[in-house]
Amino acid sequence: MEIGVDIVDLDRIGNLYGRYGMKFLQRFLSGEEIILCLQKPQVIASIAGRFAAKEAVVKALGTGFAKGVHWKSFEILNDEQGRPYVQSCGTQCIPLGCSIKISIAHDRHAAVAMALIDGL
């Protein structure tokens, strides 16, 4: 079992989004992730949460963004109840048989995410 955690400052994400707009989002989010974020009442918190979640996943994998793992190698989506989950995007960055659990939270200042991987 492996664990990864990351925290992101909302002001930092807000400034980057304000400056670069969709170009910023398209650098690390899939089209579906962008749609999900833009539909949320707190857009910046949602973007920051997914950013933190992706960082937490690669920390848990132990690869970082290297060895064939890229920002868009996997998505952070939501199930019917709104719970976040990780979906691979056709790459083998997430080994078969691995189970990934993810949790995302935010307040007025930061977003935090934790990833737990079983089966590595």
C-alpha positions as CSV (number, residue, x, y, z in Angstrom):
1,M,0.0,0.0,0.0
2,E,1.3,3.4,-1.0
3,I,0.1,6.9,0.0
4,G,0.5,10.4,-1.6
5,V,-0.7,13.8,-0.4
6,D,-0.5,17.3,-1.9
7,I,-1.7,20.8,-0.9
8,V,-2.3,23.7,-3.3
9,D,-2.8,27.4,-2.6
10,L,-6.0,28.6,-4.1
11,D,-4.6,32.1,-4.8
12,R,-1.8,30.6,-6.9
13,I,-4.3,28.6,-9.0
14,G,-6.6,31.5,-9.3
15,N,-3.8,33.8,-10.5
16,L,-2.6,31.3,-13.1
17,Y,-6.2,30.7,-14.4
18,G,-6.8,34.4,-14.5
19,R,-3.7,35.0,-16.5
20,Y,-3.7,32.0,-18.9
21,G,-7.4,30.9,-18.8
22,M,-8.2,27.7,-20.7
23,K,-4.6,27.3,-21.9
24,F,-3.6,26.7,-18.2
25,L,-6.4,24.1,-17.7
26,Q,-5.7,22.3,-20.9
27,R,-2.1,21.8,-19.8
28,F,-3.0,19.4,-17.0
29,L,-6.7,18.5,-17.3
30,S,-8.7,16.5,-19.8
31,G,-11.7,17.9,-21.5
32,E,-14.0,16.1,-19.2
33,E,-12.1,17.3,-16.1
34,I,-12.4,20.9,-17.4
35,I,-16.1,20.6,-17.8
36,L,-16.5,19.2,-14.3
37,C,-14.5,22.0,-12.8
38,L,-16.3,24.8,-14.7
39,Q,-19.7,23.4,-13.6
40,K,-18.8,23.6,-9.9
41,P,-19.9,26.6,-7.8
42,Q,-16.3,27.1,-6.6
43,V,-14.4,26.8,-9.9
44,I,-10.9,27.7,-8.5
45,A,-11.2,25.3,-5.6
46,S,-12.3,22.5,-8.0
47,I,-9.3,23.1,-10.3
48,A,-6.9,23.3,-7.4
49,G,-8.4,20.0,-5.9
50,R,-7.8,18.1,-9.2
51,F,-4.3,19.6,-9.5
52,A,-3.6,18.4,-5.9
53,A,-5.2,15.0,-6.6
54,K,-3.0,14.4,-9.6
55,E,0.1,15.3,-7.6
56,A,-1.0,13.0,-4.8
57,V,-1.5,10.1,-7.3
58,V,2.0,10.4,-8.8
59,K,3.5,10.6,-5.4
60,A,1.7,7.4,-4.3
61,L,2.8,5.7,-7.6
62,G,6.4,6.7,-6.7
63,T,7.1,8.0,-10.2
64,G,6.3,11.7,-10.1
65,F,5.6,13.0,-13.6
66,A,8.2,10.9,-15.3
67,K,8.6,7.3,-16.7
68,G,5.7,7.8,-19.0
69,V,3.4,9.4,-16.5
70,H,2.0,12.7,-17.6
71,W,-0.7,15.1,-16.4
72,K,-3.2,13.6,-18.8
73,S,-2.2,10.0,-18.3
74,F,-5.2,9.7,-15.9
75,E,-8.3,11.7,-15.0
76,I,-9.8,12.7,-11.7
77,L,-13.6,12.2,-12.3
78,N,-16.6,12.0,-10.0
79,D,-19.0,9.1,-9.6
80,E,-22.8,9.4,-9.3
81,Q,-22.5,10.4,-5.6
82,G,-19.9,13.0,-6.4
83,R,-17.0,11.0,-5.0
84,P,-13.7,11.5,-6.9
85,Y,-12.1,8.5,-8.6
86,V,-9.1,8.0,-10.8
87,Q,-9.5,6.8,-14.4
88,S,-6.5,5.8,-16.6
89,C,-6.5,7.4,-20.0
90,G,-5.3,4.4,-22.0
91,T,-1.8,4.4,-20.7
92,Q,-0.1,1.8,-18.5
93,C,1.0,4.4,-15.9
94,I,-1.3,2.7,-13.4
95,P,-0.4,-1.0,-13.1
96,L,-3.2,-3.5,-13.7
97,G,-4.8,-4.7,-10.5
98,C,-4.1,-1.6,-8.6
99,S,-6.9,0.1,-6.6
100,I,-6.6,3.8,-6.1
101,K,-8.7,5.7,-3.6
102,I,-8.7,9.5,-3.6
103,S,-10.0,12.2,-1.3
104,I,-10.1,15.9,-2.0
105,A,-10.9,18.8,0.3
106,H,-10.6,22.6,0.3
107,D,-11.2,25.7,2.4
108,R,-10.9,29.4,1.6
109,H,-7.1,29.2,1.2
110,A,-6.0,25.7,0.0
111,A,-7.1,22.5,-1.6
112,V,-5.6,19.2,-0.3
113,A,-5.8,15.7,-1.8
114,M,-4.7,12.3,-0.6
115,A,-4.3,9.1,-2.7
116,L,-4.1,5.6,-1.4
117,I,-2.9,2.9,-3.8
118,D,-3.2,-0.8,-3.0
119,G,-1.7,-3.5,-5.1
120,L,1.5,-1.9,-6.3
